[in-house]
Amino acid sequence: MKATGIVRRIDDLGRVVIPKEIRRTMRIREGDPLEIYTDRDGEVIFKKYSPVGELASFAGHICETLYKTTGATAIVTDRDTVIAASGSAKRELLDKRISETLEHIIESRQIYQHKSGEPNADVLGEPSGQYLSVAAPIISEGDVSGCVVFVYDGAEAELGETGYKLAQTIAGFLGRQMES
């Protein structure tokens, strides 16, 4: 755990303000769910809650199946990080922060499909040589929770209608799984 040197008081309703700098750094937005942990030493720890993260093992199996079926690297993200991945780039992608471009796609609630001639859109927030081919947001109970993404390395970008429909179907399926 890292000390920030910032001290805040609790108000009469039990609220505490998380400073803007920390919210920006940790990508905590208004309305984001936070889990509260305590330990024996009296520490209270806030951790971003990821409903998609609860399905990480299940999402991993789905990614592996998609990879075996299509030959394309598949990932599942929450709103901030890659929680499941398959294919040769699995280690490079897993548990990494997603790019701002992918965040915007998730927030837009629209399926993205790369077209020939368009500039490549990075999957991660850091240059990795992995680009978005198809991205379908996961929506559960009206809230956007993450994304199902097919990734390419610059050589083969277009999965066509099949990749589009697969990503859309899996995103819908994961959204339903989180509702139950």
C-alpha positions as CSV (number, residue, x, y, z in Angstrom):
1,M,0.0,0.0,0.0
2,K,1.3,3.5,-0.9
3,A,0.8,6.5,1.3
4,T,-0.5,9.7,-0.4
5,G,-0.1,12.2,2.4
6,I,-3.7,13.3,1.9
7,V,-5.9,13.4,4.9
8,R,-9.7,13.8,4.8
9,R,-12.3,14.1,7.6
10,I,-15.5,12.1,7.6
11,D,-18.7,14.3,7.7
12,D,-21.7,13.8,9.9
13,L,-23.3,11.4,7.4
14,G,-20.2,9.1,7.3
15,R,-19.0,10.4,3.9
16,V,-15.4,11.0,2.9
17,V,-14.2,12.7,-0.3
18,I,-11.7,10.9,-2.5
19,P,-9.5,13.6,-3.9
20,K,-9.8,14.4,-7.7
21,E,-6.2,13.5,-8.3
22,I,-6.7,10.0,-6.9
23,R,-10.0,9.5,-8.8
24,R,-8.3,10.5,-12.0
25,T,-5.3,8.3,-11.5
26,M,-7.3,5.3,-10.5
27,R,-10.0,6.0,-13.2
28,I,-12.8,6.2,-10.6
29,R,-15.8,7.9,-12.1
30,E,-19.0,9.2,-10.5
31,G,-21.3,6.2,-10.0
32,D,-18.5,3.6,-10.0
33,P,-19.0,0.9,-7.4
34,L,-16.3,0.5,-4.7
35,E,-15.8,-2.5,-2.5
36,I,-14.9,-1.7,1.1
37,Y,-12.4,-3.9,3.0
38,T,-11.1,-3.8,6.5
39,D,-8.2,-5.5,8.2
40,R,-7.2,-6.2,11.8
41,D,-5.0,-3.2,12.0
42,G,-8.0,-0.8,11.6
43,E,-7.3,0.0,7.9
44,V,-10.2,0.7,5.6
45,I,-9.5,0.0,1.9
46,F,-11.6,1.0,-1.0
47,K,-11.2,-1.1,-4.2
48,K,-12.9,-0.6,-7.5
49,Y,-15.5,-3.3,-8.0
50,S,-15.7,-5.0,-11.3
51,P,-18.8,-7.1,-12.0
52,V,-17.1,-8.5,-15.1
53,G,-14.1,-9.4,-12.9
54,E,-16.4,-11.9,-11.1
55,L,-16.6,-13.8,-14.4
56,A,-12.8,-13.8,-15.1
57,S,-12.5,-17.6,-15.1
58,F,-15.6,-18.1,-17.2
59,A,-14.5,-15.2,-19.6
60,G,-11.1,-16.9,-19.9
61,H,-12.8,-20.1,-21.2
62,I,-14.9,-18.1,-23.7
63,C,-11.7,-16.3,-25.0
64,E,-10.0,-19.7,-25.5
65,T,-13.0,-21.0,-27.4
66,L,-13.2,-17.9,-29.6
67,Y,-9.5,-18.3,-30.3
68,K,-9.8,-21.9,-31.3
69,T,-12.8,-21.1,-33.4
70,T,-11.6,-18.0,-35.2
71,G,-7.8,-18.1,-34.9
72,A,-8.0,-14.5,-33.7
73,T,-6.9,-13.3,-30.2
74,A,-9.9,-12.6,-28.1
75,I,-10.1,-10.6,-24.9
76,V,-12.7,-9.6,-22.3
77,T,-12.3,-6.3,-20.4
78,D,-14.0,-4.5,-17.6
79,R,-14.1,-0.7,-17.9
80,D,-10.4,-0.4,-17.1
81,T,-8.4,-3.5,-17.6
82,V,-8.1,-6.8,-19.6
83,I,-9.6,-9.5,-17.4
84,A,-9.3,-12.5,-19.8
85,A,-7.3,-13.1,-22.9
86,S,-6.4,-15.9,-25.4
87,G,-3.9,-16.5,-28.2
88,S,-0.3,-15.7,-28.6
89,A,-0.5,-12.3,-27.0
90,K,-2.2,-13.5,-23.8
91,R,0.6,-12.6,-21.5
92,E,1.1,-9.1,-23.1
93,L,-2.6,-8.3,-22.7
94,L,-3.8,-9.8,-19.4
95,D,-4.3,-7.4,-16.5
96,K,-3.1,-4.4,-18.5
97,R,-5.0,-1.1,-18.7
98,I,-7.1,-0.5,-21.8
99,S,-6.6,2.4,-24.2
100,E,-8.6,5.6,-24.0
101,T,-9.9,4.7,-27.5
102,L,-11.3,1.4,-26.2
103,E,-12.8,3.2,-23.1
104,H,-14.6,5.6,-25.5
105,I,-16.0,2.6,-27.5
106,I,-17.2,1.0,-24.3
107,E,-18.9,4.2,-23.1
108,S,-20.5,4.8,-26.5
109,R,-22.3,1.4,-26.2
110,Q,-21.8,0.9,-29.9
111,I,-20.0,-2.0,-31.6
112,Y,-16.8,-1.0,-33.3
113,Q,-15.3,-2.8,-36.3
114,H,-12.0,-1.8,-37.9
115,K,-12.2,-1.0,-41.6
116,S,-9.4,-1.3,-44.2
117,G,-7.7,2.1,-44.6
118,E,-8.6,3.3,-41.1
119,P,-5.8,4.1,-38.7
120,N,-5.1,1.3,-36.2
121,A,-6.6,1.7,-32.7
122,D,-4.5,0.4,-29.8
123,V,-6.1,-2.1,-27.4
124,L,-3.8,-1.1,-24.5
125,G,-3.0,2.3,-23.0
126,E,0.6,1.6,-23.9
127,P,2.0,0.8,-27.4
128,S,1.8,-3.0,-27.7
129,G,1.4,-3.8,-31.4
130,Q,-2.1,-5.1,-30.6
131,Y,-5.0,-3.4,-32.3
132,L,-8.8,-3.4,-32.2
133,S,-10.5,-5.5,-34.9
134,V,-14.0,-5.8,-33.3
135,A,-15.2,-4.5,-30.0
136,A,-18.7,-5.1,-28.5
137,P,-19.6,-3.5,-25.2
138,I,-21.0,-5.7,-22.4
139,I,-24.2,-4.2,-21.1
140,S,-25.9,-5.6,-17.9
141,E,-29.0,-4.1,-16.4
142,G,-28.6,-1.0,-18.4
143,D,-25.0,-0.3,-17.3
144,V,-22.0,-0.8,-19.5
145,S,-19.5,-3.2,-17.7
146,G,-16.8,-4.0,-20.2
147,C,-16.2,-5.3,-23.7
148,V,-15.5,-8.4,-25.8
149,V,-12.7,-7.6,-28.3
150,F,-11.1,-9.4,-31.2
151,V,-7.5,-8.2,-31.5
152,Y,-5.1,-8.2,-34.4
153,D,-1.4,-7.4,-34.8
154,G,-1.6,-5.3,-37.9
155,A,-1.4,-8.1,-40.4
156,E,-5.0,-9.4,-40.5
157,A,-7.6,-6.9,-39.3
158,E,-10.9,-7.8,-40.7
159,L,-12.9,-10.7,-39.3
160,G,-15.9,-9.7,-41.3
161,E,-19.5,-10.2,-40.4
162,T,-18.7,-13.4,-38.5
163,G,-16.4,-11.7,-36.0
164,Y,-18.9,-8.9,-35.6
165,K,-21.7,-11.2,-34.8
166,L,-19.6,-13.4,-32.5
167,A,-18.4,-10.4,-30.4
168,Q,-22.0,-9.1,-30.3
169,T,-23.4,-12.5,-29.2
170,I,-20.7,-13.1,-26.5
171,A,-21.1,-9.6,-25.1
172,G,-24.9,-10.1,-24.9
173,F,-24.3,-13.5,-23.2
174,L,-21.9,-12.1,-20.6
175,G,-24.3,-9.3,-19.9
176,R,-27.1,-11.8,-19.2
177,Q,-24.7,-13.9,-17.0
178,M,-24.0,-10.9,-14.8
179,E,-27.7,-10.2,-14.4
180,S,-28.4,-13.7,-13.0
